[in-house]
Amino acid sequence: MDAMGFGMGNCCLQLTFQACNIQEARVLYDQLAPMAAIMLALSAASPAYRGYLTDNDCRWNVIVASVDDRTDEELGLKPLAENKFVINKSRYASIDCYISQLGEKYNDIKVVYDERIYKRLLDGGIDHLLAQHIAHILIRDSTLWTTGRMKSWVSNPSQKTSLPSTSLGTPV
């Protein structure tokens, strides 16, 4: 199971929520973090992949591994030379921080984020929690970019909708 198709090809139920404002969206994001883990455990039903039984009962770990594109430097296996950050989790791992004011007290791990982006967001009026979250998300490169796609993206603004689905963390 060494390709993205093994993880992203898994069947699942996906819901999209629409909040009435940014505060509600942030609370919803925070509340889904523990809820998603509970729902994964309750719905675990993925014991076979490609006709082989596995020791996985839930598809989440397969998805996480299938999109883990960190370099040896980002994994912390080699000293940083070409990359800027050691990234502790795969692209589709659990959240690193809560983003609502209510959840701030539960932020007990160090979040790796791009200081330049963080400062720019703060200077633009974004609060600490959301600025940290966005600056953390943007430490990664997008997964689907090629030279041809980049040219297409620049010339066709409607293609910009693919960025969030390829670089944002999920609340699991």
C-alpha positions in Angstrom: 0.0 0.0 0.0 2.6 2.5 -1.2 0.5 4.9 -3.3 -1.9 7.7 -2.6 -4.7 5.7 -4.3 -4.8 3.1 -1.4 -5.7 5.8 1.0 -7.6 8.3 -1.0 -9.5 5.6 -2.8 -11.1 4.4 0.4 -14.9 4.8 0.6 -16.1 7.1 3.3 -18.8 9.5 4.3 -17.8 13.1 4.0 -19.8 16.0 5.3 -19.5 19.7 4.6 -20.7 22.2 7.2 -21.5 25.8 6.6 -21.2 28.0 9.6 -22.9 31.4 9.8 -19.7 33.2 10.7 -16.0 32.7 11.5 -16.5 32.3 15.2 -19.0 29.5 14.7 -16.7 27.9 12.1 -13.8 27.9 14.6 -15.9 26.4 17.4 -17.2 23.7 15.0 -13.6 22.9 13.9 -12.6 22.5 17.5 -15.6 20.3 18.4 -15.1 18.0 15.5 -11.5 17.1 16.6 -12.6 14.8 19.4 -15.9 13.8 17.7 -14.1 12.6 14.5 -11.9 10.2 16.5 -14.9 8.7 18.3 -16.8 8.3 14.9 -13.7 6.6 13.4 -13.7 4.1 16.2 -17.4 3.5 16.0 -17.3 3.0 12.2 -14.1 1.0 11.9 -14.7 -1.5 9.1 -11.6 -1.6 6.8 -9.8 -5.0 7.5 -8.9 -5.8 3.9 -7.0 -3.9 1.3 -6.5 -5.2 -2.3 -7.7 -8.6 -1.2 -5.3 -8.9 1.8 -6.3 -8.9 5.4 -4.5 -6.3 7.4 -4.1 -5.4 11.0 -5.9 -2.1 10.4 -9.6 -1.8 11.4 -9.9 1.8 10.4 -9.0 3.4 7.1 -7.6 6.5 8.7 -4.1 5.2 9.3 -3.9 4.0 5.7 -5.0 7.5 4.4 -2.4 9.2 6.7 0.4 7.0 5.4 -0.6 7.2 1.8 -0.3 11.0 1.7 2.8 11.3 4.0 5.1 13.2 1.6 7.6 14.5 4.1 11.3 14.5 3.1 13.9 12.9 5.4 14.7 16.5 6.5 11.1 17.2 7.4 10.9 13.9 9.2 13.9 14.9 11.3 16.1 12.1 10.0 18.6 14.5 8.3 19.7 18.0 9.3 17.6 20.8 7.7 19.3 22.0 4.5 16.8 22.4 1.8 13.7 22.4 4.0 12.8 24.9 6.7 10.8 22.8 9.2 10.8 19.4 10.9 7.1 18.4 10.6 5.9 16.0 13.3 2.8 14.7 11.5 1.6 13.6 8.1 -0.5 15.9 6.0 -3.7 14.2 7.0 -2.9 13.7 10.7 -4.8 15.0 13.7 -5.0 18.8 14.3 -2.2 20.5 16.0 -4.1 23.3 17.7 -7.6 24.5 18.6 -8.5 27.7 16.9 -11.5 29.0 18.9 -11.1 31.1 22.1 -13.0 28.3 24.0 -10.4 25.7 22.9 -7.3 27.8 23.4 -6.7 26.3 26.9 -6.3 22.9 25.4 -3.4 23.9 23.2 -0.6 22.1 25.0 1.8 21.1 22.2 4.3 23.3 20.3 3.0 24.2 16.9 5.5 24.5 14.1 4.6 27.5 11.9 6.1 29.9 9.4 7.1 33.0 11.4 7.0 35.3 8.4 3.5 34.3 7.5 2.4 34.4 11.1 3.7 38.0 11.5 2.1 39.1 8.3 -1.3 37.7 9.4 -1.0 39.4 12.8 -0.1 42.7 11.1 -3.2 42.2 9.0 -5.5 42.0 12.0 -5.8 38.2 12.3 -5.8 37.0 15.9 -3.0 34.8 17.3 -4.9 31.5 17.2 -6.1 31.7 13.6 -2.7 33.2 12.4 -0.9 30.3 14.0 -3.2 27.8 12.4 -2.9 29.3 8.9 0.9 29.7 9.3 1.1 26.1 10.4 -0.9 24.9 7.4 1.3 26.8 5.0 4.6 25.1 6.1 3.7 22.4 3.6 3.8 22.4 -0.2 0.6 21.7 -2.0 0.4 18.1 -3.2 -1.0 18.5 -6.7 1.1 21.2 -8.4 3.0 20.7 -11.6 4.5 23.3 -13.8 1.6 23.0 -16.2 -1.0 23.2 -13.4 0.7 26.3 -12.0 0.5 28.1 -15.3 -3.1 27.0 -15.6 -3.8 28.2 -12.0 -2.4 31.6 -12.6 -4.4 32.1 -15.8 -7.7 30.5 -14.6 -8.8 31.7 -11.1 -11.5 29.1 -10.9 -8.8 26.5 -10.4 -7.7 28.1 -7.1 -10.4 26.0 -5.4 -8.2 23.0 -5.5 -5.6 24.5 -3.0 -7.7 24.0 0.2 -8.3 20.3 -0.5 -4.7 19.6 -1.1 -2.9 21.4 1.8 -5.2 21.8 4.7 -5.2 19.7 7.8 -8.3 17.9 9.0 -9.9 18.0 12.4 -9.1 14.3 13.3 
